Amino acid sequence: MIANDLLNEDVSDFATRLEAMTSDEVFASMSLLEKHSEDDASDREGTLSLITLVEEEIERRFPGQMLTPYRDWKKDQL
């Protein structure tokens, strides 16, 4: 999956899909979107809105932990 695929998807469809994703899939989506947002992309606003959706999903799954589970996952990927 590439970030452009996520950006071309309907936001409500993406939000629904997020709920069904495994934690690894959610974290991988966040990683892709973060990398894409760091590019000199003209679609930065769309990317940031999807990042917000993913952040909200992580918070829903891991209440009160903010993005700690995602950061831990990123460290394990190195």
Number of C-alpha atoms within 10 A of each C-alpha: 8 10 17 13 8 18 17 10 11 9 15 9 10 16 16 10 11 18 15 10 12 10 17 11 12 20 21 16 21 21 18 18 25 16 12 18 19 10 11 8 10 9 13 16 11 16 23 15 14 21 19 13 17 21 18 16 17 23 16 13 14 14 11 9 12 15 16 13 16 21 13 10 16 13 9 8 7 5
